[in-house]
């Protein structure tokens, strides 16, 4: 199994664990934040589109009750620690900004 495959599996697994298993588990008035660290895939990749579609099915709408923080290492493993630290440091109390 290649390094990129392992990173993708870990990314998807972490994403799955950060999302409640059903819309009923979602507290009203709360904004969910999902951090995604990808090896080289752009946010438009098919697995990312499927992930975002499933979030919508569960009642999460980006810009309303969901913030997705996407970072890519662009295939450079040395960038992952800094990108992961950046995602962790994001303030979970941030409000949604329309940009």
BELFENZI-V562751 format. One record per backbone hydrogen bond with DSSP energy under -1.0 kcal/mol. CO is the residue of the C=O (numbers start at 1). NH is the residue of the N-H. Records with the same first field share a line. If there is no record, write none. Layout:
# BELFENZI-V562751
CO = NH + NH
This chain:
# BELFENZI-V562751
2 = 6
3 = 7
4 = 8
5 = 9
6 = 10
7 = 11
8 = 12
9 = 13
10 = 14
11 = 15
12 = 16
13 = 17
14 = 18
22 = 25
23 = 26
27 = 30
32 = 67
34 = 69
36 = 71
38 = 73
39 = 75
42 = 45
45 = 49
46 = 50
47 = 51
48 = 52
49 = 53
50 = 54
51 = 55
52 = 56
53 = 57
54 = 58
55 = 60
56 = 59
61 = 64 + 65
65 = 32
66 = 63
67 = 34
69 = 36
71 = 38
73 = 76
76 = 79
77 = 80
79 = 83
80 = 84
81 = 85
82 = 86
83 = 87
84 = 88
85 = 89
91 = 94
